[in-house]
Amino acid sequence: MEVILIILALAVVVWVVSGPLRRAERPEAASAARRAGLQAAKEAKYREIRDAELDWRTGKLSERDYREQDRRLRAEAVEILRELDELD
Amino acid sequence: MAVVGRACLIIAFVVSIYGVGAAIHGARPGNRRFAESARRSVYAIAGLVTFSFAILEGAFLTSNFSFVTVVTHSSTTTPFFYKAAAAWSSQEGSLLLWAFLLSVWSSVVLTITRNRLRDVTPYATAVLLGFATFFLGLLVFTNSPFDTVAGPAPVEGSGLNPLLRHPSMMTHPIALYSGYTLAAVPFAFAIGALIARRIDAEWIAATRRFALGSWLALGIGLLLGARWSYVELGWGGYWAWDPVENAALLPWLTATALIHSIQIQEKRGMLKIWNVSLTLATGTLAIVGTFLVRSGILDSIHAFVEQGNEIAWLFTGLICVMCAGSIALVVSRRALLASENRIEALLSREAVFLMNNLVLVALTFVVFWGTFFPLISEALTGEKHALGPPWFGKYIVPLTIILAVLSGIGPVLSWRRATGLNARRNFAIPILLAGAAVVVSLALGGGRSLGAELMFAACAFLLGCVGQEFWRGTRARRAMSGEALPVALVSLVRRNRRRYGGYLVHAGVALLFVGIAASSAFQHVITPTLQVGQTAHVGGYAIHYDRPTGTITTKGGRLERINLGSDLTVRQGGKVVTRLHTERGYYPTDDSSLGVVSRYFEGEQTSEVGLKAGARRDIWTVVSPDTDPLRPIISQGDKVFGDAKNLPPSMGAALLGQAIRGIVNRYERNPPPAQFRFIVSPLVSWIWFGALVILFGGAISIWPPPGGATRRVRARYLARVGRESAATTS
């Protein structure tokens, strides 16, 4: 019984681990890493825009500072979106 | 099943070595299949180790004494609950728990990132599998949990160490080990990002929750350990109750710094070198913490773990490799780690976060130096010298006061640059609260400790800042949505979990610091020796020794513990405040060098604390009975039973039971003076409440945002950014 269990475990492990090696290599887009980095930057920028708005609404930023910061952040977000578009 | 368990670990060890090679090979372009195979290796290891762990748990739960570890750490009379926990009370079982948790977290993170970070993940997989190889190697070659006894299995085991029979045994080790193993994930991805030269915010975004999870789990572990020590082990005071717990505080402190400073990298592209260093330090300190528990090189309550010189050397090697590799990688990538921006003003959130980081790192260094000083002094002078609470207090108190102030200032400042006018408006109420706290404290009789007064002021300031943030945020939310205040508060937190969860953590820290400051500065401690009927006075309370108690606890027909204790009455101004019972438990030992009766008094001992906990103060009592007057009768019993070896076993057991009952009755009838330790400490309950608030806030921060809300936010900003884009181009 124990021997059967060990052989079974070994067989399952070999089958699971070798699965990808039994398939052909799939070509990858060279821009995948760049795109992922830009996506992360985009998410961070959106969060920054949202935080700036909350900072303004809770009195940490003056209206003038907020408008200036918001404009700058959105310009940076636009730049990231442009770079993402260029990858498509 | 021991053979199957051992075989699973051997297969897992071989797979982990293969996986390291496959992952590194898979990092090269065109070898994606190998990276995929390495990821699957992690899943396979998780399955194998889980199966092994289940076999070991099964052996404990069914009292399978063919396993050496079950014989030495459990017994048929061990309660079911503790049988399950006994698996990780041993060296080998706890290493298996480490490997199990590591394999689970590794599988989770590699599943989440399977379609992301394609150039970083293979290296991170190799590092995670490297950790797995190390721990599986220990389990296969030096500390197998599947060793079996030679010959027929014994019918009974030694039982679980009495000190470990506490509900926290089920949760405290698992929480700490989860914290340690979760710290391995950001460590692995930081290494991967450095090797792959991908030092952007993506690896941080992918592993941020794991860093937060590690921080949260370590926090839960530390809280449970402190509570366990307070109510069960005989509280030794701050910094003195256990160096191993101090070691768990080290990665918690660096993780705290990290979860603040990664926000600066995400928002401003700054502090990359700092963040990657903190991540690597947290991962390394997690291994240092594991090493301290497992090696037993420091005097600790965790010395139930066998001394393991071999393991100590192996862990030292691993830590050296982690340190040297981390430093080499950071130095070689220093050009890539340059900041994209500069701090624009000292009056900005990022500047305050940086200062808060420096304080946390200084705290880490102080705790590290104080905890490891016995080893450092032994290496330099040949003698072990320990640094006590006064040494810690000298550095920790001013640093934590600064930390509390900075924790208040940071959240109310804006990113980049705050104006003086805004700062003055935001700090007015918190500063007033700080002043009020000092006045109230002085009116209540404080003023004996400058450190405590400053801490109360700093914490009131911090609570004022946090309260103001919640109020203003809720008001802004109500103005935007028209919701009722309570609904607006919930919506605000739901939509900004990271920010407001963090604020709650700050509030919890303030409560915890107040509890620690008050209970340290205004604590009253006495250690009187009392006869029955005598009274001791402490902190305005009169504690009267009413009567001694003596009981015997049996389980499954066997004597489990002898309890010698005392009933106490606590009065204030003549009025009874509470009645307390405290006792010491004596567990039998199998040491055959002792006499038959002595074995029941010379084994492990535990303290049961008599505690009256309240919002304002705790009254904490513990007794240490003097058993010396019982020695002559115990020795006489040893001689009688030593000479009566030919008695039938059942008769011998019955007579022995009667003899022990007689000794316990004698203690009750003619009690010798007992030594007590009475502590009256104000605001201890604030520590536990503050810790719960911290954990609650941490849980809010780590909880993923609702999918719908995220989509709405994304859609909204996409539209705004799109409009801006159109305006810019037109």
Interface residues (C-beta under 8 A of the other chain):
Chain A: E2 L5 I6 A9 L10 V12 V13 V16 V17 S18 G19 P20 L21 R23 E25 R26 E28 A32 A33 A36 G37 Q39 A40 A41 E43 A44 Y46 R47 E48 I49 R50 D51 A52 L54 D55 R57 T58 G59 K60 L61 S62 D65 Q69 R74 A75 A77 V78 L81 R82
Chain B: M1 V3 V4 A7 C8 I11 V15 Y18 G19 G30 N31 R32 R33 F34 E36 S37 R40 S41 Y43 A44 G47 L48 F51 R116 L117 R118 D119 R198 D200 A201 E202 A205 E266 K267 V412 L413 S414 W415 R416 R417 A418 T419 L421 N422 R425 N426 E469 R472 G473 A476 A479 M480 N496 R499 V713 R714 Y717 R720 V721 G722 E724 S725 T728
